[in-house]
């Protein structure tokens, strides 16, 4: 079972470093597009890892299921806005797009939305750590 919850913080920092590189270089530059692409790959992996390694376990546990459901409801709106901004940027980076002048502000908004999402998810880490302790204690208890 996955237990290194600090790795998520590292992934988030790496994601924002790439987004900041894209912002500094200008999202429409070659370096900016590459940094943005790297960041979106990291984001996809981070979301998938959190789902399989944290959310699925907590959602299946009767003691944490309600909390996960409420958190999921809070994050859903952010996730939708993140997806819209991401798609806007990706489409704007395509050759011949008229949206290129609007991409830098969209990148800034995307970064703000991601920071908000990760702040909300940060409240989940102590819950997950407690769940890991409880699960380890139950596994170690004689049956």
Rosetta blueprint (number, residue, H / E / L):
1 X L
2 X L
3 X L
4 X L
5 X L
6 X H
7 X H
8 X H
9 X H
10 X H
11 X H
12 X H
13 X H
14 X H
15 X H
16 X H
17 X H
18 X H
19 X H
20 X H
21 X H
22 X H
23 X H
24 X H
25 X H
26 X L
27 X L
28 X L
29 X L
30 X H
31 X H
32 X H
33 X H
34 X H
35 X H
36 X H
37 X H
38 X H
39 X H
40 X H
41 X H
42 X H
43 X H
44 X H
45 X H
46 X H
47 X H
48 X H
49 X H
50 X H
51 X H
52 X H
53 X H
54 X H
55 X H
56 X H
57 X H
58 X H
59 X H
60 X H
61 X L
62 X L
63 X L
64 X L
65 X H
66 X H
67 X H
68 X H
69 X H
70 X H
71 X H
72 X H
73 X H
74 X H
75 X H
76 X H
77 X H
78 X H
79 X H
80 X H
81 X H
82 X H
83 X H
84 X H
85 X H
86 X H
87 X H
88 X H
89 X H
90 X H
91 X H
92 X H
93 X L
94 X L
95 X L
96 X L
97 X L
98 X L
99 X L
100 X H
101 X H
102 X H
103 X H
104 X H
105 X H
106 X H
107 X H
108 X H
109 X H
110 X H
111 X H
112 X H
113 X H
114 X H
115 X H
116 X H
117 X H
118 X H
119 X H
120 X H
121 X H
122 X H
123 X H
124 X H
125 X H
126 X H
127 X H
128 X H
129 X H
130 X H
131 X H
132 X H
133 X H
134 X H
135 X H
136 X H
137 X H
138 X H
139 X H
140 X H
141 X L
142 X L
143 X L
